[in-house]
């Protein structure tokens, strides 16, 4: 499994990040709860310092619109 993030842009409607975070974190889909290992990829992940295996807390922060290490929005 691969978790890849891109910057959101444009003036259109923005996604409900809380609902998205709840779905993916609850399902354990990217957080490896099903035994599969996920890895961070992409320019935005690199800029945020996300490398290697996806950790649940990192996923929850990024999907909620927070920096995974500083928790700033």
N, CA, C and O atoms as a Tripos MOL2 file, in Angstrom:
@<TRIPOS>MOLECULE
protein
  292   291    73     0     0
PROTEIN
NO_CHARGES

@<TRIPOS>ATOM
      1 N           0.8410   -1.1630    0.0000 N.3       1 UNK1
      2 CA          0.0000    0.0000    0.0000 C.3       1 UNK1
      3 C           0.8900    1.2300    0.0000 C.2       1 UNK1
      4 O           1.9410    1.2350    0.6400 O.2       1 UNK1
      5 N           0.4830    2.2660   -0.7050 N.am      2 UNK2
      6 CA          1.2560    3.4960   -0.7920 C.3       2 UNK2
      7 C           0.3700    4.6730   -0.4470 C.2       2 UNK2
      8 O          -0.7310    4.8010   -0.9830 O.2       2 UNK2
      9 N           0.8370    5.5350    0.4450 N.am      3 UNK3
     10 CA          0.1220    6.7620    0.7720 C.3       3 UNK3
     11 C           0.8630    7.9000    0.1060 C.2       3 UNK3
     12 O           2.0160    8.1750    0.4360 O.2       3 UNK3
     13 N           0.2150    8.5540   -0.8180 N.am      4 UNK4
     14 CA          0.8360    9.6480   -1.5480 C.3       4 UNK4
     15 C          -0.0470   10.8720   -1.4250 C.2       4 UNK4
     16 O          -1.2520   10.8060   -1.6670 O.2       4 UNK4
     17 N           0.5580   11.9980   -1.0450 N.am      5 UNK5
     18 CA         -0.2050   13.2210   -0.8590 C.3       5 UNK5
     19 C           0.2040   14.2620   -1.8690 C.2       5 UNK5
     20 O           1.3820   14.3940   -2.2030 O.2       5 UNK5
     21 N          -0.7710   15.0000   -2.3540 N.am      6 UNK6
     22 CA         -0.5580   16.1150   -3.2610 C.3       6 UNK6
     23 C          -1.1360   17.3540   -2.6090 C.2       6 UNK6
     24 O          -2.0410   17.2700   -1.7790 O.2       6 UNK6
     25 N          -0.6110   18.4950   -2.9890 N.am      7 UNK7
     26 CA         -1.1460   19.7480   -2.4570 C.3       7 UNK7
     27 C          -2.5310   19.9840   -3.0310 C.2       7 UNK7
     28 O          -2.7590   19.7850   -4.2250 O.2       7 UNK7
     29 N          -3.4620   20.4110   -2.1750 N.am      8 UNK8
     30 CA         -4.7940   20.7700   -2.6430 C.3       8 UNK8
     31 C          -4.7370   22.2010   -3.1460 C.2       8 UNK8
     32 O          -4.0470   23.0420   -2.5690 O.2       8 UNK8
     33 N          -5.4360   22.4700   -4.1860 N.am      9 UNK9
     34 CA         -5.4340   23.8190   -4.7120 C.3       9 UNK9
     35 C          -6.7410   24.1290   -5.3960 C.2       9 UNK9
     36 O          -7.6570   23.3070   -5.4320 O.2       9 UNK9
     37 N          -6.8120   25.2970   -5.9250 N.am     10 UNK10
     38 CA         -8.0140   25.7050   -6.6330 C.3      10 UNK10
     39 C          -9.0050   26.3680   -5.7150 C.2      10 UNK10
     40 O          -8.8350   26.3990   -4.4960 O.2      10 UNK10
     41 N         -10.0430   26.8990   -6.3230 N.am     11 UNK11
     42 CA        -11.0420   27.6280   -5.5530 C.3      11 UNK11
     43 C         -12.3150   26.8170   -5.3440 C.2      11 UNK11
     44 O         -13.2990   27.3270   -4.8080 O.2      11 UNK11
     45 N         -12.2970   25.5690   -5.7610 N.am     12 UNK12
     46 CA        -13.4890   24.7290   -5.6250 C.3      12 UNK12
     47 C         -13.7000   24.2790   -4.1950 C.2      12 UNK12
     48 O         -12.9410   24.6490   -3.2990 O.2      12 UNK12
     49 N         -14.7330   23.4800   -3.9850 N.am     13 UNK13
     50 CA        -15.0250   23.0010   -2.6370 C.3      13 UNK13
     51 C         -13.8670   22.1770   -2.0830 C.2      13 UNK13
     52 O         -13.2440   21.3990   -2.8060 O.2      13 UNK13
     53 N         -13.5880   22.3560   -0.8040 N.am     14 UNK14
     54 CA        -12.5210   21.6170   -0.1470 C.3      14 UNK14
     55 C         -13.1020   20.3670    0.5050 C.2      14 UNK14
     56 O         -14.2500   20.3730    0.9490 O.2      14 UNK14
     57 N         -12.3160   19.2990    0.5630 N.am     15 UNK15
     58 CA        -12.8250   18.0570    1.1390 C.3      15 UNK15
     59 C         -13.0180   18.1680    2.6440 C.2      15 UNK15
     60 O         -12.3890   18.9990    3.3000 O.2      15 UNK15
     61 N         -13.8820   17.3350    3.1800 N.am     16 UNK16
     62 CA        -14.1060   17.2470    4.6150 C.3      16 UNK16
     63 C         -13.0010   16.3710    5.1940 C.2      16 UNK16
     64 O         -13.1370   15.1490    5.2670 O.2      16 UNK16
     65 N         -11.8990   17.0120    5.6080 N.am     17 UNK17
     66 CA        -10.7310   16.2470    6.0500 C.3      17 UNK17
     67 C         -10.9980   15.4380    7.3110 C.2      17 UNK17
     68 O         -10.4210   14.3660    7.4910 O.2      17 UNK17
     69 N         -11.8670   15.9400    8.1870 N.am     18 UNK18
     70 CA        -12.1850   15.1810    9.3950 C.3      18 UNK18
     71 C         -12.8330   13.8500    9.0710 C.2      18 UNK18
     72 O         -12.4910   12.8240    9.6600 O.2      18 UNK18
     73 N         -13.7670   13.8660    8.1360 N.am     19 UNK19
     74 CA        -14.4420   12.6340    7.7320 C.3      19 UNK19
     75 C         -13.4700   11.6910    7.0270 C.2      19 UNK19
     76 O         -13.5060   10.4780    7.2330 O.2      19 UNK19
     77 N         -12.6050   12.2600    6.1980 N.am     20 UNK20
     78 CA        -11.6180   11.4460    5.4880 C.3      20 UNK20
     79 C         -10.6690   10.7920    6.4920 C.2      20 UNK20
     80 O         -10.3940    9.5950    6.4030 O.2      20 UNK20
     81 N         -10.1670   11.5820    7.4510 N.am     21 UNK21
     82 CA         -9.2470   11.0600    8.4660 C.3      21 UNK21
     83 C          -9.9080    9.9530    9.2680 C.2      21 UNK21
     84 O          -9.3000    8.9130    9.5200 O.2      21 UNK21
     85 N         -11.1510   10.1760    9.6660 N.am     22 UNK22
     86 CA        -11.8630    9.1710   10.4320 C.3      22 UNK22
     87 C         -12.0480    7.8750    9.6690 C.2      22 UNK22
     88 O         -11.9080    6.7890   10.2320 O.2      22 UNK22
     89 N         -12.3620    7.9880    8.3970 N.am     23 UNK23
     90 CA        -12.5680    6.7990    7.5750 C.3      23 UNK23
     91 C         -11.2860    5.9850    7.4480 C.2      23 UNK23
     92 O         -11.2670    4.7930    7.7540 O.2      23 UNK23
     93 N         -10.2110    6.6350    6.9930 N.am     24 UNK24
     94 CA         -8.9770    5.8950    6.7620 C.3      24 UNK24
     95 C          -8.3150    5.4290    8.0490 C.2      24 UNK24
     96 O          -7.7910    4.3160    8.0980 O.2      24 UNK24
     97 N          -8.3260    6.2500    9.0910 N.am     25 UNK25
     98 CA         -7.7280    5.8350   10.3570 C.3      25 UNK25
     99 C          -8.5530    4.7230   10.9900 C.2      25 UNK25
    100 O          -8.0050    3.7620   11.5300 O.2      25 UNK25
    101 N          -9.8810    4.8600   10.9220 N.am     26 UNK26
    102 CA        -10.7520    3.8400   11.4940 C.3      26 UNK26
    103 C         -10.6480    2.5170   10.7660 C.2      26 UNK26
    104 O         -10.6820    1.4540   11.3860 O.2      26 UNK26
    105 N         -10.5220    2.5800    9.4740 N.am     27 UNK27
    106 CA        -10.4310    1.3540    8.6830 C.3      27 UNK27
    107 C          -9.0580    0.7140    8.7890 C.2      27 UNK27
    108 O          -8.8980   -0.4680    8.4810 O.2      27 UNK27
    109 N          -8.0580    1.4870    9.2250 N.am     28 UNK28
    110 CA         -6.7120    0.9560    9.3080 C.3      28 UNK28
    111 C          -6.1050    0.7000    7.9410 C.2      28 UNK28
    112 O          -5.0930    0.0100    7.8200 O.2      28 UNK28
    113 N          -6.7310    1.2620    6.9090 N.am     29 UNK29
    114 CA         -6.3470    0.9680    5.5330 C.3      29 UNK29
    115 C          -4.9000    1.3430    5.2400 C.2      29 UNK29
    116 O          -4.1360    0.5140    4.7440 O.2      29 UNK29
    117 N          -4.5140    2.5830    5.5400 N.am     30 UNK30
    118 CA         -3.1490    3.0170    5.2840 C.3      30 UNK30
    119 C          -2.2560    2.8370    6.5020 C.2      30 UNK30
    120 O          -1.0320    2.8750    6.3740 O.2      30 UNK30
    121 N          -2.8280    2.6460    7.6570 N.am     31 UNK31
    122 CA         -2.0440    2.5780    8.8920 C.3      31 UNK31
    123 C          -1.5060    1.1780    9.1680 C.2      31 UNK31
    124 O          -0.8980    0.9580   10.2160 O.2      31 UNK31
    125 N          -1.7090    0.2440    8.2750 N.am     32 UNK32
    126 CA         -1.1050   -1.0730    8.4020 C.3      32 UNK32
    127 C          -1.7990   -2.0400    9.3310 C.2      32 UNK32
    128 O          -1.2210   -3.0670    9.6870 O.2      32 UNK32
    129 N          -3.0150   -1.7450    9.7350 N.am     33 UNK33
    130 CA         -3.7210   -2.6210   10.6650 C.3      33 UNK33
    131 C          -4.0800   -3.9730   10.0490 C.2      33 UNK33
    132 O          -4.3510   -4.9340   10.7690 O.2      33 UNK33
    133 N          -4.0830   -4.0450    8.7320 N.am     34 UNK34
    134 CA         -4.4380   -5.2940    8.0730 C.3      34 UNK34
    135 C          -3.2160   -6.1550    7.7720 C.2      34 UNK34
    136 O          -3.3210   -7.1740    7.0910 O.2      34 UNK34
    137 N          -2.0650   -5.7450    8.2770 N.am     35 UNK35
    138 CA         -0.8360   -6.4920    8.0470 C.3      35 UNK35
    139 C          -0.0270   -5.9890    6.8670 C.2      35 UNK35
    140 O           1.1550   -6.3130    6.7450 O.2      35 UNK35
    141 N          -0.6450   -5.2000    5.9920 N.am     36 UNK36
    142 CA          0.0790   -4.6340    4.8510 C.3      36 UNK36
    143 C           0.8510   -3.4000    5.3130 C.2      36 UNK36
    144 O           0.3940   -2.6690    6.1920 O.2      36 UNK36
    145 N           1.9930   -3.1760    4.7320 N.am     37 UNK37
    146 CA          2.8130   -2.0250    5.0740 C.3      37 UNK37
    147 C           2.6240   -0.9460    4.0130 C.2      37 UNK37
    148 O           2.6840   -1.2260    2.8160 O.2      37 UNK37
    149 N           2.3940    0.2880    4.4570 N.am     38 UNK38
    150 CA          2.2390    1.4270    3.5570 C.3      38 UNK38
    151 C           3.4550    2.3290    3.6940 C.2      38 UNK38
    152 O           4.0730    2.4000    4.7560 O.2      38 UNK38
    153 N           3.7980    3.0250    2.5970 N.am     39 UNK39
    154 CA          4.9520    3.9160    2.5860 C.3      39 UNK39
    155 C           4.5490    5.2760    2.0510 C.2      39 UNK39
    156 O           3.6910    5.3860    1.1750 O.2      39 UNK39
    157 N           5.1840    6.3150    2.5940 N.am     40 UNK40
    158 CA          4.9470    7.6730    2.1150 C.3      40 UNK40
    159 C           5.6910    7.8900    0.8090 C.2      40 UNK40
    160 O           6.8410    7.4750    0.6610 O.2      40 UNK40
    161 N           5.0280    8.5420   -0.1360 N.am     41 UNK41
    162 CA          5.6290    8.9150   -1.4160 C.3      41 UNK41
    163 C           5.1170   10.2900   -1.8160 C.2      41 UNK41
    164 O           4.0750   10.7310   -1.3310 O.2      41 UNK41
    165 N           5.8270   10.9570   -2.6790 N.am     42 UNK42
    166 CA          5.3510   12.2140   -3.2370 C.3      42 UNK42
    167 C           6.0840   13.4210   -2.6860 C.2      42 UNK42
    168 O           6.6990   13.3720   -1.6210 O.2      42 UNK42
    169 N           6.0010   14.5020   -3.4390 N.am     43 UNK43
    170 CA          6.6960   15.7340   -3.0890 C.3      43 UNK43
    171 C           6.2070   16.3280   -1.7760 C.2      43 UNK43
    172 O           7.0180   16.7620   -0.9580 O.2      43 UNK43
    173 N           4.9010   16.3550   -1.5610 N.am     44 UNK44
    174 CA          4.3610   16.9570   -0.3460 C.3      44 UNK44
    175 C           4.7750   16.1380    0.8760 C.2      44 UNK44
    176 O           5.1240   16.7080    1.9100 O.2      44 UNK44
    177 N           4.7420   14.8240    0.7700 N.am     45 UNK45
    178 CA          5.1860   13.9800    1.8850 C.3      45 UNK45
    179 C           6.6430   14.2760    2.2140 C.2      45 UNK45
    180 O           7.0180   14.3580    3.3840 O.2      45 UNK45
    181 N           7.4530   14.4340    1.1890 N.am     46 UNK46
    182 CA          8.8720   14.7340    1.3980 C.3      46 UNK46
    183 C           9.0640   16.0880    2.0760 C.2      46 UNK46
    184 O           9.8720   16.2190    2.9960 O.2      46 UNK46
    185 N           8.3230   17.0870    1.6200 N.am     47 UNK47
    186 CA          8.4090   18.4250    2.2180 C.3      47 UNK47
    187 C           8.0140   18.3710    3.6950 C.2      47 UNK47
    188 O           8.6100   19.0640    4.5200 O.2      47 UNK47
    189 N           7.0260   17.5630    4.0310 N.am     48 UNK48
    190 CA          6.5590   17.4360    5.4110 C.3      48 UNK48
    191 C           7.4800   16.5610    6.2700 C.2      48 UNK48
    192 O           7.2890   16.4590    7.4810 O.2      48 UNK48
    193 N           8.4670   15.9380    5.6460 N.am     49 UNK49
    194 CA          9.3780   15.0730    6.3870 C.3      49 UNK49
    195 C           8.8610   13.6680    6.5860 C.2      49 UNK49
    196 O           9.3530   12.9380    7.4460 O.2      49 UNK49
    197 N           7.8660   13.2780    5.7930 N.am     50 UNK50
    198 CA          7.2710   11.9500    5.9100 C.3      50 UNK50
    199 C           8.0100   10.9900    4.9970 C.2      50 UNK50
    200 O           7.9640   11.1040    3.7730 O.2      50 UNK50
    201 N           8.6900   10.0420    5.6210 N.am     51 UNK51
    202 CA          9.4630    9.0500    4.8750 C.3      51 UNK51
    203 C           9.2500    7.6800    5.5010 C.2      51 UNK51
    204 O           8.9440    7.5630    6.6870 O.2      51 UNK51
    205 N           9.4140    6.6700    4.7000 N.am     52 UNK52
    206 CA          9.3060    5.3100    5.2290 C.3      52 UNK52
    207 C           7.8730    4.8820    5.4490 C.2      52 UNK52
    208 O           6.9620    5.3110    4.7410 O.2      52 UNK52
    209 N           7.6860    4.0290    6.4420 N.am     53 UNK53
    210 CA          6.3680    3.4680    6.7150 C.3      53 UNK53
    211 C           5.3980    4.5200    7.2570 C.2      53 UNK53
    212 O           5.7840    5.4220    8.0000 O.2      53 UNK53
    213 N           4.1380    4.3790    6.8680 N.am     54 UNK54
    214 CA          3.0770    5.2600    7.3570 C.3      54 UNK54
    215 C           2.7580    4.8740    8.7930 C.2      54 UNK54
    216 O           2.5100    3.7060    9.0930 O.2      54 UNK54
    217 N           2.7670    5.8520    9.6640 N.am     55 UNK55
    218 CA          2.3650    5.6620   11.0630 C.3      55 UNK55
    219 C           0.9790    6.2620   11.2340 C.2      55 UNK55
    220 O           0.6670    7.2930   10.6380 O.2      55 UNK55
    221 N           0.1490    5.6210   12.0450 N.am     56 UNK56
    222 CA         -1.2400    6.0610   12.2210 C.3      56 UNK56
    223 C          -1.3160    7.5430   12.6110 C.2      56 UNK56
    224 O          -2.1160    8.2780   12.0320 O.2      56 UNK56
    225 N          -0.5210    7.9920   13.5600 N.am     57 UNK57
    226 CA         -0.5980    9.3770   14.0290 C.3      57 UNK57
    227 C          -0.2140   10.3570   12.9260 C.2      57 UNK57
    228 O          -0.7700   11.4540   12.8570 O.2      57 UNK57
    229 N           0.7270    9.9780   12.0630 N.am     58 UNK58
    230 CA          1.0940   10.8350   10.9360 C.3      58 UNK58
    231 C          -0.0690   10.9590    9.9590 C.2      58 UNK58
    232 O          -0.3810   12.0500    9.4830 O.2      58 UNK58
    233 N          -0.6960    9.8430    9.6700 N.am     59 UNK59
    234 CA         -1.8280    9.8270    8.7490 C.3      59 UNK59
    235 C          -2.9760   10.6550    9.2930 C.2      59 UNK59
    236 O          -3.5630   11.4550    8.5640 O.2      59 UNK59
    237 N          -3.3020   10.4740   10.5620 N.am     60 UNK60
    238 CA         -4.4040   11.2250   11.1600 C.3      60 UNK60
    239 C          -4.1380   12.7260   11.1160 C.2      60 UNK60
    240 O          -5.0430   13.5040   10.8150 O.2      60 UNK60
    241 N          -2.9160   13.1420   11.4110 N.am     61 UNK61
    242 CA         -2.5800   14.5690   11.3710 C.3      61 UNK61
    243 C          -2.7060   15.1290    9.9560 C.2      61 UNK61
    244 O          -3.3420   16.1620    9.7510 O.2      61 UNK61
    245 N          -2.1080   14.4550    8.9910 N.am     62 UNK62
    246 CA         -2.1230   14.9960    7.6320 C.3      62 UNK62
    247 C          -3.5320   15.0360    7.0600 C.2      62 UNK62
    248 O          -3.8840   15.9880    6.3630 O.2      62 UNK62
    249 N          -4.3400   14.0300    7.3370 N.am     63 UNK63
    250 CA         -5.7020   14.0270    6.8200 C.3      63 UNK63
    251 C          -6.5820   15.0680    7.5000 C.2      63 UNK63
    252 O          -7.5820   15.5110    6.9340 O.2      63 UNK63
    253 N          -6.2040   15.4580    8.7190 N.am     64 UNK64
    254 CA         -6.9440   16.5000    9.4330 C.3      64 UNK64
    255 C          -6.4190   17.8970    9.1020 C.2      64 UNK64
    256 O          -6.8790   18.8850    9.6740 O.2      64 UNK64
    257 N          -5.4540   17.9800    8.1750 N.am     65 UNK65
    258 CA         -4.9260   19.2710    7.7520 C.3      65 UNK65
    259 C          -3.8680   19.8420    8.6780 C.2      65 UNK65
    260 O          -3.6120   21.0450    8.6540 O.2      65 UNK65
    261 N          -3.2450   18.9940    9.4990 N.am     66 UNK66
    262 CA         -2.2000   19.4490   10.4200 C.3      66 UNK66
    263 C          -0.8410   18.9080    9.9850 C.2      66 UNK66
    264 O          -0.7420   17.8220    9.4140 O.2      66 UNK66
    265 N           0.2020   19.6850   10.2650 N.am     67 UNK67
    266 CA          1.5530   19.2050   10.0160 C.3      67 UNK67
    267 C           1.7860   18.0250   10.9550 C.2      67 UNK67
    268 O           1.4630   18.1220   12.1380 O.2      67 UNK67
    269 N           2.3320   16.9280   10.4700 N.am     68 UNK68
    270 CA          2.4410   15.7270   11.2910 C.3      68 UNK68
    271 C           3.4190   15.8420   12.4580 C.2      68 UNK68
    272 O           3.3690   15.0170   13.3700 O.2      68 UNK68
    273 N           4.2990   16.8280   12.4580 N.am     69 UNK69
    274 CA          5.2580   16.9440   13.5550 C.3      69 UNK69
    275 C           5.0030   18.1660   14.4340 C.2      69 UNK69
    276 O           5.2230   18.1150   15.6440 O.2      69 UNK69
    277 N           4.5420   19.2570   13.8360 N.am     70 UNK70
    278 CA          4.2990   20.4800   14.6200 C.3      70 UNK70
    279 C           2.8500   20.6050   15.0520 C.2      70 UNK70
    280 O           2.5430   21.3650   15.9700 O.2      70 UNK70
    281 N           1.9510   19.8700   14.4040 N.am     71 UNK71
    282 CA          0.5130   19.9130   14.6450 C.3      71 UNK71
    283 C          -0.1220   21.2410   14.2520 C.2      71 UNK71
    284 O          -1.2750   21.5040   14.5950 O.2      71 UNK71
    285 N           0.6230   22.0800   13.5350 N.am     72 UNK72
    286 CA          0.0630   23.3580   13.0730 C.3      72 UNK72
    287 C          -0.7580   23.1250   11.8260 C.2      72 UNK72
    288 O          -0.4630   22.2480   11.0140 O.2      72 UNK72
    289 N          -1.8170   23.9470   11.6910 N.am     73 UNK73
    290 CA         -2.6840   23.8400   10.4940 C.3      73 UNK73
    291 C          -2.2490   24.8190    9.4470 C.2      73 UNK73
    292 O          -2.8490   24.8830    8.3740 O.2      73 UNK73
@<TRIPOS>BOND
     1     1     2 1
     2     2     3 1
     3     3     4 2
     4     3     5 am
     5     5     6 1
     6     6     7 1
     7     7     8 2
     8     7     9 am
     9     9    10 1
    10    10    11 1
    11    11    12 2
    12    11    13 am
    13    13    14 1
    14    14    15 1
    15    15    16 2
    16    15    17 am
    17    17    18 1
    18    18    19 1
    19    19    20 2
    20    19    21 am
    21    21    22 1
    22    22    23 1
    23    23    24 2
    24    23    25 am
    25    25    26 1
    26    26    27 1
    27    27    28 2
    28    27    29 am
    29    29    30 1
    30    30    31 1
    31    31    32 2
    32    31    33 am
    33    33    34 1
    34    34    35 1
    35    35    36 2
    36    35    37 am
    37    37    38 1
    38    38    39 1
    39    39    40 2
    40    39    41 am
    41    41    42 1
    42    42    43 1
    43    43    44 2
    44    43    45 am
    45    45    46 1
    46    46    47 1
    47    47    48 2
    48    47    49 am
    49    49    50 1
    50    50    51 1
    51    51    52 2
    52    51    53 am
    53    53    54 1
    54    54    55 1
    55    55    56 2
    56    55    57 am
    57    57    58 1
    58    58    59 1
    59    59    60 2
    60    59    61 am
    61    61    62 1
    62    62    63 1
    63    63    64 2
    64    63    65 am
    65    65    66 1
    66    66    67 1
    67    67    68 2
    68    67    69 am
    69    69    70 1
    70    70    71 1
    71    71    72 2
    72    71    73 am
    73    73    74 1
    74    74    75 1
    75    75    76 2
    76    75    77 am
    77    77    78 1
    78    78    79 1
    79    79    80 2
    80    79    81 am
    81    81    82 1
    82    82    83 1
    83    83    84 2
    84    83    85 am
    85    85    86 1
    86    86    87 1
    87    87    88 2
    88    87    89 am
    89    89    90 1
    90    90    91 1
    91    91    92 2
    92    91    93 am
    93    93    94 1
    94    94    95 1
    95    95    96 2
    96    95    97 am
    97    97    98 1
    98    98    99 1
    99    99   100 2
   100    99   101 am
   101   101   102 1
   102   102   103 1
   103   103   104 2
   104   103   105 am
   105   105   106 1
   106   106   107 1
   107   107   108 2
   108   107   109 am
   109   109   110 1
   110   110   111 1
   111   111   112 2
   112   111   113 am
   113   113   114 1
   114   114   115 1
   115   115   116 2
   116   115   117 am
   117   117   118 1
   118   118   119 1
   119   119   120 2
   120   119   121 am
   121   121   122 1
   122   122   123 1
   123   123   124 2
   124   123   125 am
   125   125   126 1
   126   126   127 1
   127   127   128 2
   128   127   129 am
   129   129   130 1
   130   130   131 1
   131   131   132 2
   132   131   133 am
   133   133   134 1
   134   134   135 1
   135   135   136 2
   136   135   137 am
   137   137   138 1
   138   138   139 1
   139   139   140 2
   140   139   141 am
   141   141   142 1
   142   142   143 1
   143   143   144 2
   144   143   145 am
   145   145   146 1
   146   146   147 1
   147   147   148 2
   148   147   149 am
   149   149   150 1
   150   150   151 1
   151   151   152 2
   152   151   153 am
   153   153   154 1
   154   154   155 1
   155   155   156 2
   156   155   157 am
   157   157   158 1
   158   158   159 1
   159   159   160 2
   160   159   161 am
   161   161   162 1
   162   162   163 1
   163   163   164 2
   164   163   165 am
   165   165   166 1
   166   166   167 1
   167   167   168 2
   168   167   169 am
   169   169   170 1
   170   170   171 1
   171   171   172 2
   172   171   173 am
   173   173   174 1
   174   174   175 1
   175   175   176 2
   176   175   177 am
   177   177   178 1
   178   178   179 1
   179   179   180 2
   180   179   181 am
   181   181   182 1
   182   182   183 1
   183   183   184 2
   184   183   185 am
   185   185   186 1
   186   186   187 1
   187   187   188 2
   188   187   189 am
   189   189   190 1
   190   190   191 1
   191   191   192 2
   192   191   193 am
   193   193   194 1
   194   194   195 1
   195   195   196 2
   196   195   197 am
   197   197   198 1
   198   198   199 1
   199   199   200 2
   200   199   201 am
   201   201   202 1
   202   202   203 1
   203   203   204 2
   204   203   205 am
   205   205   206 1
   206   206   207 1
   207   207   208 2
   208   207   209 am
   209   209   210 1
   210   210   211 1
   211   211   212 2
   212   211   213 am
   213   213   214 1
   214   214   215 1
   215   215   216 2
   216   215   217 am
   217   217   218 1
   218   218   219 1
   219   219   220 2
   220   219   221 am
   221   221   222 1
   222   222   223 1
   223   223   224 2
   224   223   225 am
   225   225   226 1
   226   226   227 1
   227   227   228 2
   228   227   229 am
   229   229   230 1
   230   230   231 1
   231   231   232 2
   232   231   233 am
   233   233   234 1
   234   234   235 1
   235   235   236 2
   236   235   237 am
   237   237   238 1
   238   238   239 1
   239   239   240 2
   240   239   241 am
   241   241   242 1
   242   242   243 1
   243   243   244 2
   244   243   245 am
   245   245   246 1
   246   246   247 1
   247   247   248 2
   248   247   249 am
   249   249   250 1
   250   250   251 1
   251   251   252 2
   252   251   253 am
   253   253   254 1
   254   254   255 1
   255   255   256 2
   256   255   257 am
   257   257   258 1
   258   258   259 1
   259   259   260 2
   260   259   261 am
   261   261   262 1
   262   262   263 1
   263   263   264 2
   264   263   265 am
   265   265   266 1
   266   266   267 1
   267   267   268 2
   268   267   269 am
   269   269   270 1
   270   270   271 1
   271   271   272 2
   272   271   273 am
   273   273   274 1
   274   274   275 1
   275   275   276 2
   276   275   277 am
   277   277   278 1
   278   278   279 1
   279   279   280 2
   280   279   281 am
   281   281   282 1
   282   282   283 1
   283   283   284 2
   284   283   285 am
   285   285   286 1
   286   286   287 1
   287   287   288 2
   288   287   289 am
   289   289   290 1
   290   290   291 1
   291   291   292 2
@<TRIPOS>SUBSTRUCTURE
     1 UNK1         2 RESIDUE 1 A UNK
     2 UNK2         6 RESIDUE 1 A UNK
     3 UNK3        10 RESIDUE 1 A UNK
     4 UNK4        14 RESIDUE 1 A UNK
     5 UNK5        18 RESIDUE 1 A UNK
     6 UNK6        22 RESIDUE 1 A UNK
     7 UNK7        26 RESIDUE 1 A UNK
     8 UNK8        30 RESIDUE 1 A UNK
     9 UNK9        34 RESIDUE 1 A UNK
    10 UNK10       38 RESIDUE 1 A UNK
    11 UNK11       42 RESIDUE 1 A UNK
    12 UNK12       46 RESIDUE 1 A UNK
    13 UNK13       50 RESIDUE 1 A UNK
    14 UNK14       54 RESIDUE 1 A UNK
    15 UNK15       58 RESIDUE 1 A UNK
    16 UNK16       62 RESIDUE 1 A UNK
    17 UNK17       66 RESIDUE 1 A UNK
    18 UNK18       70 RESIDUE 1 A UNK
    19 UNK19       74 RESIDUE 1 A UNK
    20 UNK20       78 RESIDUE 1 A UNK
    21 UNK21       82 RESIDUE 1 A UNK
    22 UNK22       86 RESIDUE 1 A UNK
    23 UNK23       90 RESIDUE 1 A UNK
    24 UNK24       94 RESIDUE 1 A UNK
    25 UNK25       98 RESIDUE 1 A UNK
    26 UNK26      102 RESIDUE 1 A UNK
    27 UNK27      106 RESIDUE 1 A UNK
    28 UNK28      110 RESIDUE 1 A UNK
    29 UNK29      114 RESIDUE 1 A UNK
    30 UNK30      118 RESIDUE 1 A UNK
    31 UNK31      122 RESIDUE 1 A UNK
    32 UNK32      126 RESIDUE 1 A UNK
    33 UNK33      130 RESIDUE 1 A UNK
    34 UNK34      134 RESIDUE 1 A UNK
    35 UNK35      138 RESIDUE 1 A UNK
    36 UNK36      142 RESIDUE 1 A UNK
    37 UNK37      146 RESIDUE 1 A UNK
    38 UNK38      150 RESIDUE 1 A UNK
    39 UNK39      154 RESIDUE 1 A UNK
    40 UNK40      158 RESIDUE 1 A UNK
    41 UNK41      162 RESIDUE 1 A UNK
    42 UNK42      166 RESIDUE 1 A UNK
    43 UNK43      170 RESIDUE 1 A UNK
    44 UNK44      174 RESIDUE 1 A UNK
    45 UNK45      178 RESIDUE 1 A UNK
    46 UNK46      182 RESIDUE 1 A UNK
    47 UNK47      186 RESIDUE 1 A UNK
    48 UNK48      190 RESIDUE 1 A UNK
    49 UNK49      194 RESIDUE 1 A UNK
    50 UNK50      198 RESIDUE 1 A UNK
    51 UNK51      202 RESIDUE 1 A UNK
    52 UNK52      206 RESIDUE 1 A UNK
    53 UNK53      210 RESIDUE 1 A UNK
    54 UNK54      214 RESIDUE 1 A UNK
    55 UNK55      218 RESIDUE 1 A UNK
    56 UNK56      222 RESIDUE 1 A UNK
    57 UNK57      226 RESIDUE 1 A UNK
    58 UNK58      230 RESIDUE 1 A UNK
    59 UNK59      234 RESIDUE 1 A UNK
    60 UNK60      238 RESIDUE 1 A UNK
    61 UNK61      242 RESIDUE 1 A UNK
    62 UNK62      246 RESIDUE 1 A UNK
    63 UNK63      250 RESIDUE 1 A UNK
    64 UNK64      254 RESIDUE 1 A UNK
    65 UNK65      258 RESIDUE 1 A UNK
    66 UNK66      262 RESIDUE 1 A UNK
    67 UNK67      266 RESIDUE 1 A UNK
    68 UNK68      270 RESIDUE 1 A UNK
    69 UNK69      274 RESIDUE 1 A UNK
    70 UNK70      278 RESIDUE 1 A UNK
    71 UNK71      282 RESIDUE 1 A UNK
    72 UNK72      286 RESIDUE 1 A UNK
    73 UNK73      290 RESIDUE 1 A UNK
